[in-house]
Amino acid sequence: MSSRTSEMLANTLLEAVRDSLLRAGRYDSATIVPPAAILWTDADGQWQPLVSQLRPLMPELLTLGDYNPEEKTGPAIWLRCVIERMLPDVELPDKAIPIIYLPNVSRQVLRAGEECPESLKPLVELQYRGTVWTQRNGKDWTVEAFLVSEDGLGLDVAKDKQTRQAMLRALPQLATAPVARLRGKRLEAEDFDRLMVADTQRDLLSWLSDPARTREKWGEEKWMAFCSCCKVEYEIDPDRDGEIAVAEKMGLQDNEAWQGLWRRYAEAPALYPGIPAILRRAKPSRLFVNREPWPDENEAEEEALRQSLLELEKLSSPDARQKIEELEKEHGERREWIWAQLGQSPLAGALKHLVTLARKTARGLGGDMPQAMAELYIEGGYLADDAVLQATGSVKSLEDAQAIQAAVRSIYLPWLEDVARHFQDLIKTFPLPNADDKDRTLIAANPGQCLLFIDGLRFDIARRLVAMAEARQLRVNINWRWAGLPTVTATAKPAASPIAGKLSGHLPGEYFIPEIAGANLPLTPDRFRKLLAEAGYQVFNSPETGHPGEPGARGWTEFGEFDRLGHTLQSRLAARIDEQLELVLDRIQGLLEAGWQQVRVVTDHGWLLVPGGLPAMKLPKYLTESRWTRCAAIRPGAHVDVPTAGWYWNAYQHIAFAPGVYCFINGNEYAHGGVSLQECLLPDLTFNSSGLTPVTVSIREIQWYGMRCRVAVDTSSSEVMADLRTKPNDPHSSITTPKPIDSGGRVGLLVADDALEGTTVSLVLLDPSGRVLAKQATTVGGDE
């Protein structure tokens, strides 16, 4: 999801489609160029009623059709000119991937090559330079598929013809209906038909958002009917009183009717983009209790918070922490205001993370050994680093970034310095492992396991990756290990690979590169891959998946841009973390789905990140062979007045590292190469395929005999379980004892509670990890 929309929740079908289209354009910029366009094929033209509603949310949306540039609609050759940005009169958002909606065109038609109609041929090559919005099975998204799919809205929709027809008839109204009102029940034709009946709340909000155009689109008859409904339900006449008076009433919420209208607006405010402006004009001069409805009140509070955060740099760390707690009491409630949903309260959102930072940095990390410090860090100390990234990534504007920078530096930088100094003192007595340690455990893949190397996967963002993976119902085993010193890729990546035992070191040289043992050849990328292949590893690039089906298959592949983006973007990396983690997770799932039994994620080093820059100190060049940001190779015979440690590949060769969190080079917000927990403590994650084992399963029959449910299924697995739940994806909502499907594809489930008779539940089929493979609604006791 792009940063432009990540702050908005998909509360409606319209917003869910928008987010799904944006996800279709997600790409790894390290391996591929941005898609030229996202093609939205729609063989039956089902989505046409929704497109005009979607365009205000997605100005990059184009449509194939008759030439109408004002509506961003035109023939194929015109669309090609637009996406190549050759027509200055047609504006597209900067860096947005154009989306081309193709009504009554299927993906198969575009793939037909020479048989493709002449009018479409200018678009054919875009399916190779771009991407297509499809279901996981490669089929076009239909409205029904999107409503019921877990990749869409995951609703329970009846399969009969009448329901399908009613669903398509009601699509314009369904598009803006709050999804929360559609969940938890089986949707049938009557439910969709009901959406088409007059909805005064929806109409009133639509009119307030764009009074002139809405009235023109409705026509006089609907306008008069609308005014009549408003007189009855809201005791106001839009025709006589005008939009300003109506907006004032909506903001003041003096009775239940107006309170209900505000709640409806708060469910999906992004659908009514004109309302904030009219609320500004309608704000009354008299005093009022509820400040939430008035956007300028929120803006004033944001400005006050901004100034308070900027002033934190004048305070001591304890006083700054206390002030942040006070600001949370004052501003925390604004995260529940609708302006936060619309991305207009970024500092209030960031304040939540600053509170976490204040609490986590109130005490340092103790421990009398590196291992003890690591345990404290893993148990919760890493949340301080995560809070810095979360707070920094929450804001976009320069002035907001400066406010967050002041807050972070006031409480995080002193804590970070103290933790690093303590850790550096400990390793003088208890050095970190090196290549000569007899007890070191080399990283190696088990048969059926693929090693996925990710450069710069720091521990705190790895924990974020784990949480995201668990949300996708993946199982993850979490371990950790120490990095090789110095914490730079040339040294630490080979140490994190299966060929570490084949390497040695003589001199660290200028770049800290080890050698192939016995050959005195420096390790190059080509030699690295060759050694892996000789060790029996399949080495492949993204998006390849190797050959997991081969006997004893073991893989090595690389992915991710954290370190590259950190050096390029510095503190702006924080805003890109979640996007990169989503790509990593997609890569992991792709490898598992390709047949790898496990994916083990390894990394080489972490890093430090402090908005505004890490402190710098001088290290004379004449004392060093090479000087990096946080480490240096010492010139033979030279003496340096900074800490030193043995090189990982040759402990007798010492390297210099900057004390605390200092750098040898000015102007770095992002840096690594030194000695700190953030740089040295590395995640080691194993993702298991049990959550993704391909299983073919379908429900053939459901029959009820009293309170006993008899089920017949077709399945390719002998390990499928059946359960009855009130919520398909919630195991805690089970109303029976789950049982395995027998060898004949049958199972019986007993519902012991007679009070549940007549309740609509879901029969779900599960794989051994608990992943839902199939579901079907049924009524306890059977339909009458």
C-alpha positions in Angstrom: 0.0 0.0 0.0 1.3 3.4 -0.8 2.0 5.9 1.9 -0.7 8.1 0.5 -3.4 5.6 1.5 -1.8 3.6 4.3 -3.4 5.9 6.9 -6.9 5.2 5.7 -8.8 2.0 6.6 -10.8 0.1 4.1 -14.1 0.7 5.7 -16.1 0.2 2.5 -16.0 -1.8 -0.7 -14.8 1.2 -2.6 -11.8 1.7 -0.3 -11.0 -2.1 -0.3 -10.9 -2.1 -4.1 -8.6 0.9 -4.0 -6.2 -0.7 -1.6 -6.2 -4.0 -3.5 -5.4 -2.2 -6.8 -2.5 -0.4 -5.1 -1.1 -3.7 -3.7 -1.2 -5.1 -7.2 1.4 -2.5 -8.1 3.8 -3.3 -5.3 7.3 -4.2 -6.5 10.8 -4.7 -5.3 12.8 -1.8 -6.7 16.1 -3.6 -6.1 15.3 -6.2 -8.8 12.6 -4.7 -11.2 11.5 -1.4 -12.5 8.1 0.1 -11.5 5.2 -1.5 -13.5 4.2 0.7 -16.4 0.6 0.3 -15.5 -1.9 -1.8 -13.6 -4.4 -3.4 -16.0 -7.9 -3.9 -14.5 -9.7 -6.4 -16.8 -13.4 -6.8 -16.4 -14.9 -9.3 -18.9 -18.5 -8.6 -18.1 -18.2 -4.9 -17.2 -19.5 -5.6 -13.7 -17.4 -2.9 -12.1 -18.4 0.0 -14.3 -20.9 1.5 -11.8 -18.1 1.7 -9.3 -15.4 3.4 -11.4 -16.8 6.9 -11.3 -17.1 6.7 -7.5 -13.5 5.4 -7.3 -11.9 8.1 -9.4 -11.9 10.8 -6.7 -9.9 8.4 -4.5 -7.6 7.4 -7.3 -6.7 10.2 -9.7 -4.4 7.8 -11.5 -7.4 5.8 -12.6 -8.0 5.7 -16.4 -10.7 4.0 -18.4 -10.8 2.5 -21.9 -13.7 4.0 -23.8 -14.9 6.9 -25.9 -12.6 10.0 -25.8 -13.5 12.1 -22.8 -10.3 13.5 -21.2 -12.2 15.3 -18.4 -13.3 11.8 -17.2 -9.8 10.3 -18.0 -11.4 8.1 -20.5 -10.2 7.4 -24.1 -9.2 4.8 -26.6 -6.1 2.5 -26.3 -3.6 4.7 -28.1 -4.7 7.7 -26.0 -4.2 5.7 -22.8 -0.7 4.7 -23.9 0.1 8.4 -24.4 -1.2 9.3 -21.0 0.7 6.6 -19.1 3.9 7.7 -20.9 3.1 11.2 -19.6 3.1 12.6 -23.1 -0.1 14.6 -22.7 0.5 17.5 -20.2 -3.2 18.3 -20.1 -3.9 14.9 -18.4 -2.4 15.1 -14.9 -1.4 12.0 -13.0 0.0 12.0 -9.4 3.8 11.9 -9.2 5.2 8.4 -8.9 1.7 6.9 -9.0 1.4 3.8 -11.2 -1.4 4.4 -13.7 -4.4 2.1 -13.4 -6.3 1.3 -16.7 -9.8 0.0 -16.3 -10.8 -2.2 -19.3 -14.6 -2.7 -19.2 -15.8 -5.8 -21.2 -12.2 -6.9 -21.8 -10.9 -10.1 -20.3 -7.3 -11.0 -19.6 -7.6 -13.8 -22.1 -8.4 -11.3 -24.9 -5.2 -9.4 -24.2 -3.2 -12.5 -24.2 -4.6 -13.7 -27.5 -1.7 -11.9 -29.4 -2.5 -11.6 -33.1 -6.2 -12.5 -32.4 -6.6 -9.6 -30.1 -8.9 -6.9 -31.6 -7.0 -4.0 -33.3 -8.5 -1.5 -30.9 -6.8 -3.2 -28.0 -3.4 -4.0 -29.5 -1.7 -0.8 -28.2 -2.3 -2.2 -24.6 -1.2 -5.8 -25.2 2.5 -5.2 -24.3 1.5 -3.5 -21.0 0.7 -6.9 -19.5 4.4 -7.6 -19.7 5.7 -4.1 -18.8 3.0 -3.7 -16.2 0.9 -6.0 -14.0 -2.7 -7.2 -14.0 -5.1 -6.9 -11.1 -6.3 -10.5 -10.7 -7.2 -13.1 -8.1 -4.5 -15.5 -6.8 -5.6 -18.0 -9.3 -5.0 -15.6 -12.1 -8.7 -15.0 -13.0 -10.2 -11.6 -13.3 -11.8 -10.2 -10.2 -15.5 -10.3 -10.3 -17.7 -8.4 -7.8 -18.8 -11.7 -6.2 -15.3 -13.0 -5.9 -14.0 -9.8 -4.3 -16.9 -9.8 -1.8 -16.3 -13.4 -0.6 -12.5 -13.8 -0.9 -10.2 -13.4 2.1 -8.1 -11.3 -0.2 -11.1 -9.0 -0.7 -13.8 -8.4 2.0 -14.3 -12.0 3.2 -18.1 -11.7 3.4 -20.6 -14.5 3.5 -22.7 -14.2 0.4 -25.4 -16.6 -0.8 -24.6 -18.4 -4.2 -28.1 -18.3 -5.8 -28.9 -16.5 -9.0 -31.2 -13.9 -7.3 -28.5 -12.9 -4.9 -26.0 -12.4 -7.7 -28.4 -10.3 -9.7 -29.3 -8.1 -6.6 -25.7 -7.7 -5.7 -24.8 -6.2 -9.1 -27.9 -4.0 -9.2 -26.9 -2.6 -5.8 -23.2 -2.1 -6.6 -23.3 1.8 -6.5 -24.9 1.7 -3.1 -22.9 -1.3 -2.0 -19.7 0.6 -2.8 -20.2 3.1 0.0 -22.0 0.9 2.5 -19.9 0.4 5.7 -18.4 -3.1 5.6 -19.0 -3.5 9.4 -22.7 -3.6 8.7 -22.3 -6.4 6.2 -20.2 -8.7 8.3 -21.5 -11.4 10.7 -24.4 -12.6 8.6 -25.3 -14.4 5.4 -26.0 -11.8 2.7 -28.9 -12.6 0.4 -30.8 -10.9 -2.3 -33.0 -9.1 0.2 -30.0 -7.5 1.9 -28.7 -6.1 -1.4 -32.1 -4.9 -2.4 -32.4 -3.1 0.9 -29.3 -1.1 0.1 -31.1 0.4 -2.9 -33.9 1.8 -0.9 -33.6 5.5 0.0 -30.7 6.1 2.3 -31.0 9.7 3.5 -27.8 9.6 5.5 -25.8 8.6 2.4 -27.5 11.1 0.2 -27.1 13.9 2.7 -23.3 13.2 3.0 -22.9 13.0 -0.7 -24.7 16.3 -1.2 -22.7 18.1 1.5 -19.5 16.8 -0.1 -20.3 18.4 -3.4 -23.6 20.3 -3.4 -23.8 21.7 -6.9 -22.7 18.6 -8.8 -24.7 16.2 -6.7 -27.9 18.2 -7.2 -27.3 18.4 -10.9 -26.6 14.6 -11.2 -29.8 13.8 -9.2 -32.2 15.9 -11.2 -35.2 17.8 -9.9 -37.4 14.9 -8.9 -34.8 13.2 -6.7 -33.8 16.6 -5.3 -37.3 17.3 -4.1 -37.7 13.8 -2.7 -34.4 14.2 -0.9 -35.4 17.6 0.6 -38.7 16.1 1.8 -36.9 13.2 3.6 -34.6 15.7 5.3 -37.5 17.7 6.6 -38.9 14.6 8.2 -35.8 13.0 9.5 -33.6 16.1 10.3 -36.1 18.9 10.5 -34.2 20.9 8.0 -34.7 21.9 4.4 -31.5 21.8 2.2 -33.3 23.7 -0.5 -34.2 26.6 1.8 -31.5 26.5 4.4 -28.4 25.6 2.2 -25.4 23.5 2.8 -23.7 25.8 5.4 -26.7 25.5 7.8 -26.9 21.8 7.3 -23.2 21.3 7.9 -23.4 23.4 11.1 -26.2 21.1 12.4 -24.2 18.0 11.5 -21.2 19.4 13.4 -23.2 20.4 16.5 -25.0 17.0 16.7 -27.7 18.4 18.9 -30.0 15.3 18.7 -29.8 11.6 17.9 -30.5 12.1 14.2 -27.5 14.4 13.7 -25.4 12.2 15.9 -26.3 9.3 13.7 -25.3 11.2 10.6 -21.9 12.1 12.1 -21.3 8.4 13.0 -22.1 7.4 9.4 -19.6 10.0 8.2 -17.0 8.8 10.6 -17.3 5.2 9.3 -15.9 6.2 5.9 -14.9 9.9 5.8 -12.6 9.4 2.8 -15.6 8.9 0.6 -16.8 12.5 1.2 -13.7 14.6 0.5 -15.6 17.9 0.4 -17.1 17.8 3.9 -14.0 19.1 5.8 -14.0 22.3 3.8 -17.7 22.9 4.3 -17.3 22.2 8.1 -14.7 25.0 8.2 -17.2 27.4 6.7 -20.0 26.2 8.9 -18.2 26.4 12.3 -20.4 28.5 14.7 -19.0 31.3 16.7 -20.6 30.2 19.9 -18.8 27.9 22.4 -19.3 24.2 22.1 -18.3 21.1 24.0 -17.4 18.7 21.2 -14.4 20.0 19.2 -13.9 16.9 17.0 -16.2 17.9 14.2 -14.3 21.0 13.3 -11.1 20.4 11.3 -9.5 23.7 12.3 -9.7 22.7 16.0 -7.7 19.6 15.1 -5.2 21.7 13.1 -4.8 24.1 16.1 -4.1 21.2 18.4 -1.6 19.8 15.9 0.2 23.1 15.8 0.3 23.3 19.6 1.6 19.8 19.8 4.3 20.6 17.2 5.5 23.5 19.3 5.6 21.5 22.5 7.7 18.7 20.8 10.1 21.2 19.4 10.7 22.6 22.9 11.7 19.2 24.3 15.2 19.7 23.0 15.7 22.3 25.7 14.8 19.8 28.5 16.7 17.1 30.2 15.8 13.5 29.3 13.7 12.9 32.5 11.9 16.1 32.1 11.3 15.4 28.4 9.8 12.0 29.2 7.5 13.6 31.8 6.4 16.2 29.2 5.6 13.5 26.6 3.4 11.7 29.1 1.5 15.0 29.7 1.2 15.6 26.0 -0.3 12.2 25.6 -3.0 13.0 28.1 -3.8 16.2 26.3 -3.6 15.0 22.7 -4.0 11.2 22.7 -7.8 11.3 22.3 -7.4 12.9 18.9 -6.2 9.6 17.4 -9.9 8.6 17.7 -11.1 11.6 15.8 -11.9 11.2 12.1 -9.1 13.6 11.1 -6.7 10.9 12.2 -8.3 8.5 9.7 -7.8 11.1 7.0 -4.1 11.5 7.8 -4.6 15.0 9.3 -3.3 14.2 12.8 0.2 12.8 12.1 1.7 14.2 15.3 -1.0 12.8 17.5 -0.4 9.4 15.8 3.4 9.7 16.3 2.8 10.7 20.0 1.7 7.1 20.8 5.2 5.9 19.7 6.9 8.6 21.6 5.2 7.5 24.7 6.5 4.0 24.2 10.0 5.4 23.6 9.8 7.5 26.8 8.8 4.5 28.9 11.4 2.1 27.3 14.3 4.6 27.7 13.5 5.5 31.3 15.9 2.8 32.3 19.1 1.6 30.6 19.9 -1.9 29.6 22.0 -3.6 32.3 23.6 -7.0 32.3 27.0 -8.3 33.3 27.7 -10.1 30.1 26.8 -9.5 26.4 24.4 -12.5 26.6 22.5 -10.9 29.5 22.2 -7.6 27.7 20.9 -9.4 24.6 18.2 -11.1 26.7 17.0 -7.8 28.1 17.0 -6.3 24.7 15.0 -9.2 23.2 12.5 -9.1 26.1 11.5 -5.6 25.3 14.5 -3.3 24.9 14.2 -3.4 21.1 10.8 -1.6 21.4 12.7 1.6 21.9 14.3 1.3 18.5 11.0 0.3 16.9 9.3 3.3 18.5 11.8 5.7 16.9 11.2 4.2 13.5 7.4 4.2 14.0 7.3 7.8 15.2 9.7 9.0 12.5 7.8 7.2 9.7 4.4 8.6 10.9 5.0 12.1 9.6 5.6 13.5 6.1 6.1 17.2 6.3 9.4 18.8 7.1 8.0 20.8 10.0 6.5 17.6 11.6 9.7 15.7 11.0 11.6 18.4 12.8 9.3 18.1 15.8 9.7 14.4 16.0 13.5 14.8 15.6 13.6 17.1 18.6 11.6 14.7 20.7 13.6 11.6 19.7 17.0 13.2 20.3 16.0 14.5 23.7 15.3 11.0 25.1 16.6 8.4 22.7 20.1 9.6 21.9 21.3 9.7 25.5 19.8 6.2 26.2 21.3 4.8 23.0 24.8 6.2 23.9 24.6 4.7 27.4 23.5 1.3 26.1 26.3 1.2 23.5 29.0 2.2 25.9 28.0 -0.5 28.4 27.9 -3.1 25.6 31.4 -2.0 24.4 32.7 -2.3 27.9 31.4 -5.8 28.2 33.0 -7.1 25.0 36.4 -6.1 26.3 36.1 -8.9 28.8 33.7 -11.2 26.8 34.6 -10.8 23.1 32.0 -11.6 20.5 32.4 -14.9 18.6 34.8 -15.0 15.7 35.8 -17.5 13.0 38.3 -19.3 15.3 35.8 -20.1 18.0 35.4 -23.9 18.3 31.9 -23.6 19.6 30.5 -21.5 16.8 27.6 -23.0 14.9 27.7 -22.5 11.2 24.6 -21.5 9.3 23.4 -24.3 7.1 20.1 -25.3 5.4 18.4 -28.6 6.2 17.1 -30.6 3.2 14.0 -28.8 1.9 15.0 -25.5 3.4 15.8 -22.3 1.6 18.1 -19.7 3.1 16.9 -16.2 2.4 19.5 -13.5 3.0 18.3 -10.0 3.8 20.9 -7.3 4.1 20.4 -5.1 7.2 17.4 -6.8 8.7 17.6 -5.2 12.2 16.1 -7.1 15.1 13.3 -4.7 15.8 12.0 -4.7 12.2 12.4 -8.5 12.2 10.0 -8.6 15.1 7.6 -6.5 13.1 8.0 -9.0 10.2 7.1 -11.8 12.5 3.9 -10.0 13.6 2.9 -9.4 10.0 3.6 -13.1 9.1 1.5 -14.3 12.0 -1.3 -12.1 10.8 -1.1 -14.1 7.5 -1.3 -17.3 9.6 2.3 -18.3 9.1 4.3 -20.0 11.8 7.7 -18.5 12.7 10.4 -19.7 15.0 12.5 -16.8 16.4 16.2 -17.2 17.2 19.2 -14.8 17.3 22.9 -14.7 17.0 25.9 -12.3 17.0 27.2 -10.5 13.9 30.8 -10.7 12.9 32.9 -7.6 13.6 33.1 -5.1 12.0 29.4 -5.0 11.3 29.8 -4.4 7.5 28.5 -6.6 4.8 31.9 -7.6 3.4 32.8 -9.3 6.8 29.4 -10.2 8.2 27.5 -11.6 5.2 30.0 -14.5 4.6 29.9 -15.2 8.3 26.1 -15.7 8.0 26.4 -18.1 5.1 26.9 -21.9 4.7 30.5 -21.3 3.3 31.8 -19.6 6.4 33.9 -22.7 7.2 35.7 -22.4 3.9 37.0 -18.9 4.5 39.8 -17.3 6.5 41.4 -13.9 7.0 45.0 -12.6 6.7 44.6 -8.8 6.7 41.3 -6.9 6.8 42.6 -4.6 4.0 40.6 -1.7 2.9 37.3 -3.4 2.6 37.3 -6.1 5.4 36.9 -9.0 2.8 37.9 -12.5 3.9 39.7 -15.0 1.7 39.0 -18.5 0.4 41.0 -20.7 2.8 44.1 -22.2 1.2 43.7 -20.3 -2.0 44.6 -16.7 -0.9 41.9 -15.4 -3.1 39.6 -12.6 -1.9 35.9 -13.5 -1.7 34.1 -11.9 -4.7 30.3 -12.2 -5.4 31.0 -14.8 -8.2 33.3 -16.8 -5.9 30.7 -16.6 -3.1 28.0 -18.1 -5.4 30.4 -20.7 -6.8 31.3 -21.9 -3.3 27.6 -22.2 -2.4 26.9 -24.2 -5.5 29.9 -26.5 -4.7 28.4 -27.0 -1.2 25.2 -28.3 -2.8 23.1 -25.2 -2.7 20.8 -24.0 -5.4 21.6 -20.3 -5.8 18.9 -18.3 -7.5 17.7 -14.7 -7.9 14.3 -13.0 -7.3 11.7 -13.8 -8.5 13.0 -17.3 -9.2 12.1 -20.1 -6.7 14.7 -22.8 -7.5 13.8 -26.5 -7.6 12.5 -27.4 -4.2 11.3 -30.8 -5.4 14.7 -32.2 -6.1 16.0 -34.7 -3.5 17.7 -33.1 -0.6 17.2 -29.6 -2.1 18.8 -26.7 -0.3 18.5 -23.1 -1.5 20.2 -19.7 -1.1 18.6 -16.5 -2.4 18.8 -12.8 -1.5 16.2 -10.1 -1.2 15.4 -6.8 0.5 16.6 -3.2 0.4 16.8 -2.1 4.0 20.5 -1.3 4.0 20.6 0.3 0.5 17.6 2.5 1.3 19.1 3.4 4.7 22.3 4.7 3.1 20.3 6.5 0.4 17.3 7.9 2.4 18.9 8.1 5.9 16.1 8.7 8.5 13.5 8.7 5.7 14.0 4.9 5.6 11.5 4.8 8.6 8.6 5.5 6.3 9.5 2.7 3.9 9.9 -0.1 6.5 6.4 -1.6 6.3 6.4 -1.5 2.5 9.7 -3.4 2.4 8.5 -5.9 5.0 5.4 -6.6 2.9 7.7 -7.4 -0.1 9.8 -9.6 2.1 6.8 -11.5 3.3 5.5 -11.9 -0.3 8.9 -13.4 -1.2 8.8 -15.8 1.7 5.3 -16.9 0.9 6.2 -17.3 -2.8 9.1 -19.6 -1.8 6.9 -21.7 0.5 4.1 -21.9 -2.1 6.7 -23.1 -4.6 7.4 -26.1 -2.4 10.2 -25.2 0.0 9.4 -26.8 3.4 11.0 -24.0 5.3 12.4 -20.5 4.6 15.1 -19.5 7.0 15.8 -15.7 7.0 19.4 -14.7 7.9 21.1 -11.3 7.9 24.5 -9.8 8.3 24.2 -6.7 10.5 21.9 -4.2 12.0 22.3 -0.4 12.1 21.8 2.8 14.1 19.3 5.5 13.1 18.9 8.8 14.8 17.0 11.7 13.1 19.1 14.8 12.9 22.4 12.7 12.8 24.7 10.7 15.0 27.4 12.5 16.8 30.8 12.6 15.0 34.4 12.5 16.1 37.7 12.8 14.3 40.0 9.9 13.5 43.1 11.0 11.6 43.4 9.4 8.1 47.1 8.8 8.5 46.4 6.2 11.3 44.1 4.1 9.1 44.2 1.9 6.0 40.5 2.7 5.5 38.0 4.7 7.5 34.3 3.8 7.3 31.4 5.5 9.1 31.7 3.5 12.3 34.8 1.4 11.9 38.3 1.7 10.5 41.2 -0.6 9.5 44.3 0.4 11.5 47.5 1.1 9.7 50.3 -1.3 10.7 52.3 0.1 13.7 49.7 2.9 14.3 48.1 3.6 17.7 44.6 4.9 17.9 42.8 6.4 20.9 39.5 4.7 20.2 38.2 1.2 21.1 39.4 -1.8 19.1 38.3 -5.4 18.6 39.6 -8.4 16.8 38.5 -8.9 13.2 36.0 -11.7 12.8 38.1 -13.6 10.3 41.4 -13.1 12.1 41.2 -12.1 15.8 44.8 -11.1 15.8 44.1 -8.3 13.4 42.4 -5.5 15.3 40.0 -3.0 13.8 39.0 0.3 15.3 35.4 1.3 16.1 33.8 4.5 17.2 33.0 4.8 20.9 29.3 4.8 21.9 27.2 5.8 18.9 29.7 8.2 17.4 30.7 8.2 13.7 34.1 8.9 12.1 32.3 10.7 9.3 29.9 13.7 9.7 26.3 13.9 8.6 25.0 10.3 9.1 21.5 9.6 10.5 21.9 6.0 9.4 25.1 4.1 10.0 26.6 0.7 10.8 30.0 -1.0 11.1 30.5 -0.4 14.9 29.7 -2.1 18.1 26.2 -1.8 19.6 23.3 -4.1 20.3 21.4 -2.6 17.4 24.3 -3.5 15.0 25.5 -6.8 16.5 22.4 -8.7 17.7 20.8 -10.4 14.7 17.5 -12.1 14.1 17.4 -15.7 12.8 13.9 -16.6 11.7 12.5 -19.8 10.3 9.2 -19.7 8.4 7.4 -23.0 8.1 5.4 -24.2 5.1 2.8 -26.1 7.2 0.7 -22.9 7.0 0.8 -23.0 3.2 0.8 -26.7 2.2 -1.1 -26.9 -1.1 -4.3 -28.9 -0.4 -7.1 -29.4 -2.8 -10.4 -29.6 -0.9 -14.1 -28.9 -1.6 -17.3 -29.4 0.4 -19.6 -31.8 -1.4 -22.5 -32.1 1.0 -23.8 -30.9 4.3 -26.7 -32.7 6.0 -28.3 -32.2 9.4 -29.9 -34.9 11.5 -31.2 -33.1 14.5 -28.1 -31.4 16.0 -25.6 -33.6 14.3 -24.0 -32.4 11.1 -22.9 -34.9 8.5 -20.3 -33.7 6.0 -18.9 -35.1 2.8 -15.8 -33.6 1.2 -13.4 -34.1 -1.7 -9.8 -33.7 -0.6 -6.3 -34.5 -1.6 -5.0 -34.7 2.0 -5.6 -37.1 4.8 -5.0 -34.5 7.5 -7.9 -32.2 6.9 -10.0 -31.2 10.0 -13.7 -30.1 10.0 -15.1 -27.5 12.5 -18.3 -25.5 12.9 -17.7 -21.8 13.8 -19.8 -18.7 14.2 -16.7 -16.8 12.8 -14.9 -18.7 10.1 -11.4 -17.5 10.9 -11.8 -17.5 14.7 -11.0 -20.9 16.4 -12.4 -19.5 19.6 -15.9 -19.3 18.0 -16.1 -23.1 17.5 -19.4 -24.7 18.6 -18.3 -28.3 18.3 -15.3 -30.5 18.7 -13.2 -30.4 15.5 -12.7 -33.8 13.9 -10.6 -35.2 11.1 -12.1 -36.2 7.8 -12.0 -40.0 7.5 -10.5 -41.9 4.6 -13.9 -41.8 2.8 -14.1 -38.0 2.9 -16.8 -37.9 5.6 -17.1 -36.7 9.1 -19.8 -36.1 11.7 -20.0 -33.1 14.0 -22.2 -32.8 17.1 -23.5 -29.5 18.4 -24.2 -30.1 22.1 -26.0 -26.8 22.8 -29.6 -27.0 21.8 -30.0 -23.2 22.2 -27.9 -22.8 19.0 -30.5 -24.4 16.8 -31.4 -22.1 13.9 -28.1 -20.2 14.2 -26.2 -19.5 11.0 -22.6 -20.8 11.3 -19.8 -21.8 8.9 -18.5 -25.2 8.3 -14.7 -24.8 7.9 -12.1 -27.3 6.7 -8.6 -26.8 8.1 -5.1 -28.0 7.4 -2.8 -29.1 10.3 -1.6 -25.6 11.0 -5.2 -24.4 11.4 -5.4 -22.5 8.1 -8.9 -22.4 6.7 -9.0 -24.2 3.4 -12.7 -24.0 2.6 -15.9 -22.8 4.3 -19.6 -22.9 3.7 -22.4 -21.3 5.6 -25.0 -23.6 7.2 -27.8 -23.4 9.7 -27.5 -25.5 12.9 -30.2 -28.1 12.8 -30.8 -27.6 9.1 -33.1 -25.2 7.1 -36.8 -25.7 7.6 
